Amino acid sequence: MNTLQAIILAIIEGITEFLPVSSTGHMIIASSFFGIAHDDFTKLFTIVIQLGAILSVVVLYFRRFFQTLDFYFKLLVAFIPAVVLGLLLSDFIDGLLENPVTVAVSLLIGGLILLKVDEWFSTTDTAETSQEISYLQAFKIGLFQCIAMIPGVSRSGASIVGGMSQKLSRTTAAEFSFFLAVPTMLGATVKKCYDYYKDGFVLSHDQINFLIIGNVVAFIVALLAIKTFIGFLTKNGFRVFGYYRILAGIILLVIHFFIHPLTIL
């Protein structure tokens, strides 16, 4: 990895983290084009810089995020499924992180779902704010979030759809998804760093700089992306993202099978 690659991956992360298009999936594809997808540091980098993007939520939603203990307990309940499955399936997930075909298929299937999600979950008659979400709703949203352990699914997309399945409005579901990302990505970062050092790797001076640059860039870009996404989602729903995912998935499959296998670029 070089500095330019680190910056490009961080920009991709900042733009896509809160869109239902899968930030991890896009970074896997980009790193495959760069020829660094199999590198252990790249896998660490794509997880750790998501924390920088997620911290933009704390800044933008400062007053809403720092709430009562009851709200944090609900976040914890929603976070638990990811902890359990993340620990159980860690090696399996790592294997998927270097497979662009998995990303392409996930993008395609997820796109088809997003075309219909606004019709499936059009009723909104429960919590009007993320603080009013019940513990059972929080837990179910957490289960949906676990689907995003498959690269290309989109953590934000899965958890937002999970919220809408609990009859939350798109805006309320999106906000809770953003808040849930904070403990989720913090936990993922700690776990990935621990595994990296446990496997005998030591960060070089350049790699530490790449992580700092990546987090800062992802944070700044995400600050701009969140507000834009919320406004767009409220007015237009998910259909545009569905079409984008389908198109991206088809293009990637065509490239992989008919032009050049992405995994060995």
Backbone as a ProteinNet text record, in pm:
[ID]
protein_1_A
[PRIMARY]
MNTLQAIILAIIEGITEFLPVSSTGHMIIASSFFGIAHDDFTKLFTIVIQLGAILSVVVLYFRRFFQTLDFYFKLLVAFIPAVVLGLLLSDFIDGLLENPVTVAVSLLIGGLILLKVDEWFSTTDTAETSQEISYLQAFKIGLFQCIAMIPGVSRSGASIVGGMSQKLSRTTAAEFSFFLAVPTMLGATVKKCYDYYKDGFVLSHDQINFLIIGNVVAFIVALLAIKTFIGFLTKNGFRVFGYYRILAGIILLVIHFFIHPLTIL
[TERTIARY]
84.8	0	87.9	44.3	114.1	17.1	65.7	-15.8	-137.4	-118.6	-230.3	-339	-299.9	-396.6	-471.8	-400.1	-462.8	-567.1	-533.7	-626.7	-749.8	-728.9	-841.5	-934.8	-879.6	-961.6	-1038.2	-975.1	-1040.9	-1154.2	-1134.9	-1241.9	-1360.2	-1330.4	-1436.4	-1511.2	-1436.7	-1498.6	-1587.9	-1538.8	-1615.8	-1744.6	-1739.2	-1858.7	-1959.1	-1910.4	-2001.3	-2041.6	-1975.4	-2004.3	-2151.8	-2214.1	-2352.3	-2453.3	-2404.3	-2493.2	-2518.4	-2635.4	-2666.6	-2602.6	-2472.6	-2403.7	-2281.7	-2249	-2138.3	-2003.5	-1957.1	-1825.5	-1714.8	-1728.6	-1627.2	-1618.9	-1734.3	-1735.9	-1663.6	-1688.1	-1621.7	-1471.1	-1431.2	-1287.6	-1219	-1290.2	-1234.2	-1211.4	-1310.3	-1297.9	-1181.8	-1175	-1067.4	-931	-919.4	-789.7	-753.5	-854.8	-828.4	-770.4	-824.6	-769.9	-627.3	-600.7	-466	-369	-425.9	-341.7	-296.8	-369.9	-327.5	-435.3	-536.5	-650.3	-610.1	-507.6	-467.4	-375.6	-325.3	-230.6	-298.2	-233.6	-292.7	-313.3	-220.8	-237.8	-356.4	-380	-495	-625.2	-634	-753.8	-771.9	-660.6	-666.1	-708.3	-649	-674.2	-821.9	-882.3	-1021.9	-1120	-1078.7	-1163.9	-1141	-1015.1	-980.9	-1026.8	-1015.3	-1053.6	-1204.6	-1281	-1425	-1456.8	-1368.3	-1387.7	-1382.5	-1292.2	-1285	-1413.7	-1470.8	-1598	-1709.6	-1708.9	-1814.9	-1811.3	-1692	-1680.7	-1746	-1765.6	-1835.9	-1979.8	-2035.6	-2171	-2174.5	-2073.3	-2068	-2062.1	-1989.3	-1976.7	-2106.9	-2164	-2284.7	-2408.2	-2414.5	-2531.9	-2495.2	-2411.7	-2357.1	-2466.7	-2565.4	-2670.3	-2759.3	-2786.5	-2873.7	-2800.5	-2668.5	-2594.4	-2574	-2547.2	-2525.7	-2660	-2720.7	-2855.5	-2855.6	-2969.5	-2985.3	-2918	-2897.1	-2840.9	-2930.3	-3060	-3155	-3124.3	-3091.1	-3058.4	-2932.4	-2830.6	-2706.5	-2726.9	-2814.9	-2845.8	-2913.2	-2994.8	-3058.2	-2953.5	-2856.6	-2747.8	-2668.8	-2649.5	-2576.9	-2652.7	-2783	-2866.3	-2857.1	-2858	-2848.2	-2708.9	-2609.4	-2469.6	-2433.3	-2500.4	-2465.8	-2464.5	-2563.8	-2557.8	-2431.4	-2385.2	-2263.5	-2140.9	-2140	-2027.8	-2019.7	-2132.1	-2135.5	-2095.5	-2162	-2132.6	-1994.3	-1951.3	-1819.1	-1708.5	-1723.5	-1624.4	-1628.5	-1748.4	-1764	-1718.5	-1738.7	-1714.6	-1597.7	-1507.8	-1398.7	-1316.3	-1270.7	-1186.2	-1262.8	-1387.7	-1471.4	-1490	-1514.3	-1532.7	-1405.4	-1289.1	-1161.4	-1141.6	-1185.6	-1173.8	-1259	-1376.3	-1465.9	-1413.9	-1334	-1287.4	-1193	-1145.1	-1057.2	-1121.4	-1252.9	-1322.8	-1418.5	-1376.9	-1462.4	-1589.5	-1587.5	-1708	-1819.1	-1782.5	-1880.1	-1940.5	-1855.4	-1901.2	-1997.9	-1961.8	-2044.7	-2182.3	-2185.7	-2314.1	-2397.6	-2332.7	-2404.3	-2461.3	-2383.3	-2431.6	-2554.9	-2550.8	-2661.6	-2788	-2776.3	-2892.5	-2945.8	-2855.1	-2896.6	-2967.6	-2922.9	-2988.7	-3131.2	-3154.4	-3290.3	-3381.2	-3326.1	-3404.3	-3436.2	-3338.6	-3360.8	-3465.8	-3484.1	-3586.9	-3726.8	-3740.4	-3873.1	-3894.3	-3784.8	-3794	-3890.7	-3900.3	-3992.6	-4138.3	-4166	-4301.7	-4330.6	-4230.8	-4251	-4274.4	-4202.3	-4208.6	-4252	-4371	-4420.9	-4491.7	-4530.8	-4603.5	-4505.3	-4526.2	-4440.2	-4528.3	-4551.2	-4641.7	-4581.6	-4447.8	-4386.4	-4296.2	-4179.4	-4091.1	-4065.2	-4082.7	-4055.9	-3911	-3840.8	-3698.8	-3624.8	-3494.5	-3415.6	-3420.4	-3444.2	-3452.1	-3578.1	-3681.3	-3807.6	-3813.7	-3708.1	-3704.1	-3704	-3780.7	-3788.3	-3667.5	-3649.3	-3538	-3553.2	-3675	-3697.5	-3668.2	-3711.6	-3681.5	-3530.9	-3461.9	-3316.8	-3248	-3292.2	-3232	-3254	-3373.4	-3403	-3320.5	-3302.9	-3218.3	-3075.1	-3029.4	-2895.9	-2878.7	-2985	-2980.1	-2965.6	-3038.9	-3026.9	-2885	-2825.4	-2690.9	-2590.9	-2613.9	-2521.8	-2512.1	-2616.8	-2613.1	-2498.7	-2464.5	-2359.5	-2219.7	-2207.3	-2077.5	-2035.1	-2131.2	-2100	-2060.8	-1937.9	-1893.7	-1984.3	-2021.5	-2109	-2252.9	-2288.2	-2426.5	-2458.5	-2368.7	-2384.6	-2442	-2357.9	-2401.4	-2513.7	-2496.4	-2600	-2728.7	-2716.1	-2834.8	-2910.9	-2838.3	-2902.9	-2972.3	-2905.2	-2964.8	-3079.1	-3069.6	-3180.7	-3302.8	-3283.5	-3393.9	-3450.2	-3359.4	-3405.5	-3494.1	-3456.2	-3538.9	-3673.2	-3672.5	-3797.8	-3888.3	-3828.6	-3910.2	-3980.6	-3928.7	-3992.4	-4083	-4118.8	-4212.4	-4157.5	-4024.7	-3964.3	-3961.7	-3963.6	-3950.3	-3808.5	-3788	-3654.9	-3555.1	-3595.6	-3505.1	-3467.5	-3566.8	-3540.3	-3454.3	-3484.8	-3406.2	-3262.2	-3244.1	-3109.8	-3031.2	-3093.9	-3024.2	-2981.7	-3069.8	-3033.6	-2921.3	-2924.5	-2817.2	-2684.1	-2686.1	-2563.6	-2511	-2600.6	-2559.5	-2506.2	-2571.9	-2529.8	-2392.2	-2357.4	-2226.8	-2111.9	-2134.1	-2025.3	-1971.2	-2053.5	-1997.3	-1957.7	-2030.2	-2000.4	-1862.1	-1832.3	-1703.6	-1589.7	-1621.1	-1518.8	-1478.1	-1577.3	-1549.1	-1473.6	-1514.2	-1447.6	-1302.8	-1277.6	-1141.2	-1051.8	-1102.8	-1025.7	-995.6	-1098	-1079.7	-978.8	-987.8	-897.4	-753.4	-735.2	-600.8	-541.2	-623.3	-576.7	-532.8	-614.7	-581	-454.1	-438.7	-321.6	-192.8	-193.4	-75.6	-57.9	-169.7	-161.8	-98.3	-120.3	-62.9	84	139.4	281.4	318.7	219.1	248.7	275.4	362.8	393.5	380.5	310.5	290.8	420.9	452	568.4	531.5	631.5	606.8	514.7	539.1	455.7	312.5	295.7	161.1	82.8	150.4	84.4	38.4	123.6	86.2	-32.5	-35.9	-147.5	-278	-272.8	-393	-440.4	-347.4	-383.1	-444.5	-378.6	-429.4	-566.5	-580.3	-706.2	-820.9	-797.1	-903.2	-942.2	-844.4	-872.9	-952	-907.8	-976.5	-1117.4	-1131.2	-1263.5	-1357.6	-1304.4	-1384.2	-1436.7	-1349	-1388.3	-1490.3	-1463.7	-1555.1	-1690.8	-1689.8	-1814.9	-1899.4	-1835.1	-1908.5	-1995.9	-1941.3	-2014.1	-2120	-2091	-2179	-2306	-2296.8	-2411	-2533	-2514.8	-2627.1	-2689.6	-2604.8	-2654.2	-2738.7	-2691.6	-2762.9	-2898.4	-2900.8	-3026.3	-3130.7	-3089.9	-3182.9	-3232.5	-3142.5	-3179.9	-3270.8	-3236.8	-3314.5	-3456.4	-3470.3	-3602.1	-3691.4	-3635.1	-3713.5	-3733.8	-3631.9	-3633.3	-3635.5	-3605	-3604.8	-3482.3	-3494.5	-3380	-3363.7	-3460.9	-3462	-3334	-3287	-3166.2	-3047.2	-3035.2	-2925.6	-2939.6	-3064.7	-3088.3	-3038	-3070.9	-3023.6	-2871.1	-2813	-2666.1	-2601.9	-2653.4	-2596.2	-2607.2	-2721.9	-2740.7	-2641.7	-2629.7	-2536.7	-2392.8	-2354.3	-2217.9	-2189.2	-2286.2	-2267.8	-2249.5	-2330.7	-2320.1	-2185.8	-2145.9	-2017.5	-1900.8	-1901.4	-1792.5	-1787.4	-1903.6	-1906.9	-1856.9	-1895.2	-1848.8	-1697	-1644.3	-1499.2	-1427.7	-1478.5	-1411.5	-1410.3	-1522.9	-1532.9	-1497.5	-1502.5	-1480.7	-1361.8	-1309.2	-1198.3	-1072.9	-1081	-963.8	-1010.6	-974.9	-1014.4	-964.2	-1056.1	-1019.1	-930	-942.2	-866.9	-717.3	-676.1	-533.2	-474.2	-545.2	-490.5	-362.7
-119.8	0	124.1	226	353.7	462.8	584	693	723.1	725.8	754.8	648.8	522.8	414.3	426.8	463.6	481	592.4	702.5	815.5	778.5	710.1	670.1	575.7	476.5	383.2	456.8	554.9	631.1	717.6	774.7	852.9	762.7	644.7	547.2	511.6	487.5	454.7	567.2	689.9	803.1	824.5	804.3	823.9	712.3	588.8	473.4	415.4	454.7	392.6	402.9	515	534.8	519.5	480.9	449.9	299	256.2	112.1	41.1	64.9	6.8	-75.9	-81.1	-158	-90.2	-26.3	37.8	-66.7	-175.3	-280.5	-341.8	-365.7	-421.9	-334	-203.6	-111.1	-104.6	-112.6	-110	-239	-351.2	-477.4	-471	-417.3	-404.6	-311	-195.6	-99.9	-160.3	-228.7	-288.6	-402.8	-468.5	-572.5	-510.8	-396.3	-326.7	-278.3	-241.2	-197.3	-314.8	-436.9	-554.9	-579	-524.8	-538.3	-604.2	-663.5	-717.6	-830.9	-909.7	-1025.1	-985.9	-865.5	-821.9	-811.1	-863.4	-862.6	-720.6	-631.1	-493.4	-426.9	-458.3	-401.9	-441.8	-568	-615.1	-539.6	-517.7	-439.2	-296.4	-236.8	-98.3	-75.3	-164.9	-145.3	-156	-222.4	-229.4	-108	-76.8	27.4	166	197.4	332.3	353.5	244.8	261.7	331	315.5	382.4	533	581.9	725.6	778.8	704.1	746.1	743.7	640	625.2	738.5	785.9	892.4	1022.4	1035.3	1153.6	1157	1040.3	1032.8	1100.6	1072.4	1130.6	1282.8	1334.8	1479.4	1540.8	1483.3	1540.2	1525.1	1413.4	1385.5	1389.2	1483.6	1489.7	1488.1	1574.3	1583.1	1460.1	1403.6	1285.9	1159.9	1155.5	1034.9	1022.7	1132.8	1128.6	1143.2	1027	1021	946.8	891.6	819.4	682.2	621.6	486.9	387.1	410.3	320.9	311.1	423.9	425.3	344.2	356.7	282.8	132.9	98	-43.7	-102.1	-21.8	-67.4	-86.7	4.3	-13.3	-140.6	-166.4	-286.4	-412	-411.4	-525.7	-548.3	-440.5	-451.2	-495.2	-465.3	-495.1	-640.3	-702.6	-837.7	-941.4	-947.2	-1048.1	-1039.5	-918	-900.9	-951.1	-931	-979.1	-1130.6	-1194.9	-1342	-1401.8	-1357.6	-1414.1	-1372.6	-1250.7	-1205.5	-1291.4	-1331.3	-1417.3	-1559.3	-1608.5	-1745.9	-1761.6	-1657.7	-1669.1	-1584.4	-1548.6	-1457	-1505.1	-1629.7	-1680.9	-1688.4	-1729.1	-1737.8	-1600	-1500.2	-1362.9	-1310.9	-1340.2	-1296.8	-1352.8	-1476.3	-1536.9	-1465.6	-1421.8	-1351.5	-1212.8	-1154.2	-1017.5	-1001.1	-1112.3	-1101.1	-1161	-1174.5	-1236.8	-1138	-1073.4	-976.9	-1037.1	-1167.7	-1232.2	-1231.3	-1257.3	-1250.1	-1110.2	-1009.5	-871	-844.3	-887.3	-861.6	-925.6	-1050.6	-1120.6	-1054.5	-1014.8	-947.4	-813.3	-739.9	-612.8	-635.2	-736.4	-765.7	-804.9	-899.2	-944.4	-831.7	-760	-648.6	-540.4	-517.9	-418.9	-456.1	-583.7	-630.6	-610.1	-633.7	-614.2	-466.6	-378.6	-235.9	-178.1	-239.7	-192	-208.5	-303.2	-335.3	-295.2	-259.3	-241.6	-130.8	-24.2	84.2	39	-56	-110.1	-209.5	-291	-392.3	-331	-224.4	-165.9	-20.2	1.4	137.8	192.4	102.9	145.8	187.9	305.4	354.7	403.1	314.9	352	324.6	311.4	293	411.8	386.6	492.2	602.7	727	842.1	888.3	849.6	881.7	754.6	756.2	638.2	606.5	708	685.6	608.1	609	543.6	398.7	350.2	212.1	117.4	9.3	-86.8	-179.9	-254.1	-347.6	-459.1	-507.7	-613.8	-564.1	-442.5	-385.3	-370.8	-325.1	-308	-441.1	-545.9	-677.8	-728	-709.9	-754.7	-676.9	-547.6	-467.9	-520.1	-557.9	-615.6	-744.6	-825	-948.2	-916.6	-816.4	-775.1	-727.4	-654.8	-602.4	-714.8	-831.1	-943.8	-993.5	-970.9	-1013.3	-944.1	-823.7	-743.9	-798.4	-906.5	-971.4	-1032	-1050.7	-1093.1	-968.5	-959.5	-839.7	-808.6	-682.9	-641.5	-622.2	-668.5	-657.8	-516.6	-450.3	-316.2	-319.8	-281	-276.9	-176.9	-56.3	45.3	4	-52.7	-95.6	-203.8	-303.5	-414	-366	-280.2	-234.1	-135.1	-54.9	36.2	-43.5	-142.3	-228.8	-302.2	-343.4	-407.1	-314.7	-188	-90.7	-69.1	-61.7	-43.2	-164.8	-282.8	-402.8	-397.6	-313.1	-292.3	-169.2	-126.3	-16	119.7	133.7	263.9	340.3	472.2	552	537.2	572.4	563.4	646.7	766.7	856.2	800	751.6	694.7	569.7	484.5	362.9	397.1	499.8	539.8	594.4	677.2	734.1	625.8	530.2	422.6	338.2	318.6	245.9	316.8	449.6	527.3	511.5	522.4	510.1	369.4	268.7	130.3	104.1	181	163.9	195.9	283.6	325.8	207.7	137.3	22	-92	-107.7	-217.4	-202.7	-84.8	-64.6	-49.4	3.7	8.9	-133	-219	-358.6	-429.8	-405.2	-468.6	-423.7	-296.1	-242.9	-305.4	-311.8	-372.2	-518.3	-591.9	-734.7	-754.1	-673.1	-688.1	-654.2	-549.8	-512.9	-622.6	-678.4	-787.1	-907.6	-946.1	-1061.1	-1034.7	-911.9	-874.9	-893.8	-846.5	-860.5	-1004.5	-1073.1	-1212.9	-1300.7	-1264.8	-1341.6	-1305.9	-1218.8	-1188.6	-1068.7	-992.8	-875.5	-753.6	-668.5	-542.9	-430.2	-324.5	-212.1	-134.1	-105.4	-23.2	124.2	209.5	354.1	400.8	352.8	391.1	343.1	222.4	167.9	245.6	287.1	370.3	501.6	559.5	683.3	661.2	547.9	517.3	509.3	448.8	436.4	573.4	658.6	794.2	872.1	869.2	940.2	885.8	754.7	692.1	731.4	731.8	767.8	914.7	1001.5	1144.8	1173.6	1116.7	1138.7	1082.1	959.6	896.8	979	1032.7	1114.9	1240.1	1310.3	1435.3	1409.7	1309.5	1278.8	1231.9	1152.1	1102.7	1216	1317.4	1432.4	1493.5	1501.2	1559.6	1463.8	1334.5	1235.1	1207.7	1212.2	1172.4	1260.6	1390.8	1482.4	1470.3	1455.3	1440.6	1315	1204.6	1077.9	1084.3	1140.6	1148.3	1226.9	1339.6	1420.9	1347	1279.7	1206	1088.7	1014.6	897.4	935.7	1045.1	1090.1	1123.7	1185.1	1229.5	1120.4	1035.1	945.8	796.7	756.7	614.8	542.6	409.7	325.3	288.4	320.2	267.4	300.7	425.2	463.8	378.4	351.7	269.2	125.6	80.1	-53.6	-66.3	31.3	28.9	34.8	118.8	130.6	-3.1	-68.6	-196.3	-302.1	-306.5	-405.7	-381.5	-256.5	-221.9	-253.7	-215.2	-240.4	-389.8	-466.5	-610.8	-676.7	-637	-693.8	-658.9	-532.7	-489.2	-567.6	-585.5	-657.5	-804.1	-867.1	-1006.9	-1020.9	-926.7	-929.2	-913.8	-817.5	-796.2	-921.2	-979.4	-1093.1	-1216.3	-1247.2	-1371.6	-1359.5	-1236.7	-1223.3	-1135	-1058.6	-968.6	-1005.3	-997.4	-1029	-1061.3	-1180	-1214.4	-1111	-1052.2	-944.2	-989.9	-1114.5	-1160.9	-1171.9	-1173	-1188.4	-1069.2	-953.6	-834	-791.5
0	0	0	-75.8	-72.1	-25.5	-11.7	43.1	-43.5	-175	-264.6	-253.1	-247.1	-231.6	-99	6.9	138.1	133.5	66.7	57	-25	-136.8	-222.2	-147.7	-78.5	-1.9	107.9	171.4	278	222.8	104.9	41.8	9.6	-44	-73.2	54.6	161.6	290.6	340	336.6	387.5	310.1	179.1	96.6	115.9	123.5	118.5	253.4	362.7	492.6	530.6	501.9	545.7	431.6	315.6	204	202.2	157	155	36	16.4	-98.5	-58.2	70.2	126.2	107.8	213.7	210.1	201	278	274.9	136.2	75.2	-58.8	-158.6	-152.2	-244.6	-220.2	-92.4	-64.5	-108.3	-99.9	-148	-298.5	-369.6	-515.2	-550.2	-482.8	-511.1	-480.1	-366.9	-331.8	-425.6	-484.8	-584.4	-710.5	-751.1	-866.8	-839.2	-714.3	-676.8	-663.7	-654.2	-637.1	-495.4	-397.2	-257.2	-169.7	-232.2	-156.6	-63.2	-100.4	-19.4	96	95.7	197.2	333.5	437.3	572.5	624	592.4	638.5	569.8	442.3	371.8	440.8	481.8	552.7	684.1	754.8	878.4	848.1	746.6	709.6	677.3	598.9	557.1	673.6	780	899.9	988.9	1015.7	1112.2	1066.4	937.3	893.3	897	909	924.9	1056.7	1155	1283.7	1266	1180.4	1154.5	1096.6	1001.5	941.5	1044.6	1128.1	1227.7	1330.7	1364.9	1464.9	1418.1	1287.9	1237.2	1288.8	1318.3	1374.9	1510.7	1592.2	1726.5	1718.9	1620	1603.8	1553	1448.2	1387.1	1475	1549	1631.9	1779.9	1814.5	1950.2	2056.9	2041.9	2144	2146.1	2030.9	2026.1	2071	2046.1	2080.8	2231.4	2297.9	2441.9	2512.2	2536.7	2591.5	2725.2	2758.8	2885.1	2877.7	2993.9	2998.9	2927.1	2931.4	2865	2715.1	2655.5	2513.1	2485.3	2570.1	2550.9	2572.2	2663.9	2684.2	2559.1	2492.7	2368.8	2259.4	2252.2	2156.8	2187.7	2316.9	2356.9	2314.8	2334.9	2295.3	2144.6	2068	1922.3	1878.8	1960.4	1928.7	1957	2053.6	2098.5	1985.6	1896.3	1789	1705.2	1676.5	1596.9	1672.3	1804.2	1886	1880.4	1902.8	1906.6	1771.7	1665.2	1533.7	1483.9	1518.7	1477.9	1536	1661.3	1725.5	1669.7	1643.1	1594.2	1449.3	1369.6	1225.1	1177	1266.3	1232.7	1113.7	1115.3	1007.2	875.6	883.1	762.4	699.6	784.6	735.9	671.8	731.5	675.1	535	514.3	382.6	279.6	320.7	229.1	193.8	282.9	263.4	143.6	88.3	-27.4	-152.7	-151.9	-263.8	-331.1	-438.9	-509	-567.2	-597.8	-652	-546.8	-421.5	-312.4	-304.4	-319	-316	-430.6	-551.1	-669.6	-656.2	-612.1	-596.4	-487.4	-378.6	-270	-315.4	-393.6	-448.2	-533.7	-617.3	-708.2	-632.2	-541.6	-463.9	-376.1	-310.6	-225.8	-304.3	-427.4	-512.7	-544.9	-574.3	-603.1	-481.4	-363	-239.8	-218.7	-242.3	-220.7	-315.1	-430.4	-523.3	-464.7	-373.4	-320.3	-174.2	-105.1	39.2	80	1.6	35.8	26.6	-62.3	-73.9	38.2	70.4	173.9	311.7	342.6	476.1	469.8	419	400.8	524.3	616.2	736.6	845.4	902.4	1011	1125.3	1222.4	1330.8	1469	1475.3	1607.9	1639.6	1697.4	1748	1645.7	1691.1	1605.1	1615.2	1721.1	1737	1776.7	1760.2	1793.3	1942.3	2026	2170.1	2210.3	2125.6	2158	2112.2	2046.7	1999.9	2119.6	2111.1	2221	2219.4	2328.3	2336.1	2233	2212.4	2115.2	1973.7	1942.9	1811.9	1792.3	1896.8	1889.3	1861.4	1929.1	1910.1	1767.4	1714.8	1578.4	1475.8	1499.6	1410.6	1415.2	1534.1	1548.4	1470.6	1464.8	1385.9	1237.3	1191.4	1051.2	1021.4	1115.9	1095.3	1070	1131.7	1117	973.5	895.1	754.8	682.5	728.5	663.6	689.1	764.7	777.1	643.9	554.8	418.6	340.5	291.6	218.7	99.4	88.2	-20.8	21.5	142	187.6	234.2	302.7	358.3	498.6	595.3	735	754.9	699.7	716	645.8	525.5	452.2	526.2	577.4	647.8	775	851.7	977.5	954.2	848.6	816.2	773.3	687.3	645.7	767.5	858.1	981.4	1062.2	1070	1141.5	1073.8	941.7	868.4	882.2	897	919.2	1053.8	1143.8	1274.9	1274	1152.1	1129.2	1173.8	1167.3	1190.4	1058.5	1066.9	945.9	891.5	764.7	706.2	785.1	826.6	898.7	1034.8	1110.3	1242.7	1232.1	1134	1113.5	1076.8	994.3	952.9	1071	1152.8	1268.1	1366.6	1393.3	1485.6	1426.3	1294.8	1227.1	1245.8	1233.9	1253.4	1395.9	1494.2	1633.7	1663.1	1607.4	1628.7	1568.7	1466.7	1403.3	1497.9	1595.3	1685	1765.6	1845.6	1918	1825	1714.7	1622.5	1561.2	1508.8	1443	1544	1661.6	1766.4	1804.7	1822.9	1856	1745.4	1619.5	1505.6	1495.2	1523.2	1516.9	1623.3	1745.4	1855.1	1824.6	1777.4	1746.8	1633.8	1529.3	1414.7	1453.3	1533.1	1578.4	1667.4	1754.9	1841.8	1759.3	1662.1	1577.1	1496	1451.3	1370.7	1451	1574.5	1658.9	1707.4	1729.7	1773.8	1666.9	1540.6	1429.6	1404	1487.2	1478.8	1394.6	1349.3	1267.3	1356.4	1310.3	1379.5	1278.5	1316.8	1226.5	1206.5	1081.5	1051.5	1066.9	1061.7	1071.2	958.6	836.1	722.7	740.5	789.9	808.4	913	1018.8	1120.3	1057.8	974.6	904.8	812	743.1	654.4	734	852.1	935	983.7	1020.3	1064.2	949.7	835	716.8	678.3	677.2	638.7	728.7	859	953.8	941.9	925.1	913.2	785.9	674.1	546.8	550.7	602.8	611.2	699.5	808.6	900.5	830.3	761	694.9	583.7	501.5	390.7	444.1	550.5	607.9	665.4	721	772.5	663.2	543	431	376.9	385.4	323.5	403.7	537	620.2	595.8	606.6	591.2	452.2	352.5	215.7	203.1	262.7	253.8	323.6	444.2	518.8	440.4	385.3	307.1	184	115	-5.9	28.6	134.1	172.2	211.5	286.6	329.8	211.7	109.8	-5.6	-110.6	-130.1	-246	-215.9	-94.2	-63.1	-117.6	-132.7	-163.2	-310.3	-394.2	-530.5	-608.3	-599	-672.7	-631.3	-501	-452.7	-502.3	-515.4	-568.4	-711.1	-794.8	-933.7	-940.6	-855.5	-854.2	-819.1	-716.2	-672.4	-781.6	-847	-954.2	-1067	-1108.7	-1216.5	-1176.7	-1055	-1007.9	-1000.3	-950	-939.4	-1075.1	-1172.7	-1307.8	-1371.1	-1359.3	-1417.3	-1357.6	-1226.7	-1161	-1203.5	-1217.5	-1260.6	-1404.2	-1489.6	-1628.7	-1633.8	-1556.9	-1553.4	-1504.1	-1396.4	-1334.3	-1424.6	-1486.8	-1561.9	-1710.3	-1765	-1908.5	-1946.6	-1849.8	-1882.9	-1804.9	-1670.6	-1588.7	-1448.1	-1394.8	-1258	-1157.3	-1081.4	-989.7	-875.3	-836.4	-720.4	-745.8	-870.6	-896.8	-969	-966.9	-1029	-956.8
[MASK]
+++++++++++++++++++++++++++++++++++++++++++++++++++++++++++++++++++++++++++++++++++++++++++++++++++++++++++++++++++++++++++++++++++++++++++++++++++++++++++++++++++++++++++++++++++++++++++++++++++++++++++++++++++++++++++++++++++++++++++++++++++++++++++++++++++++++++

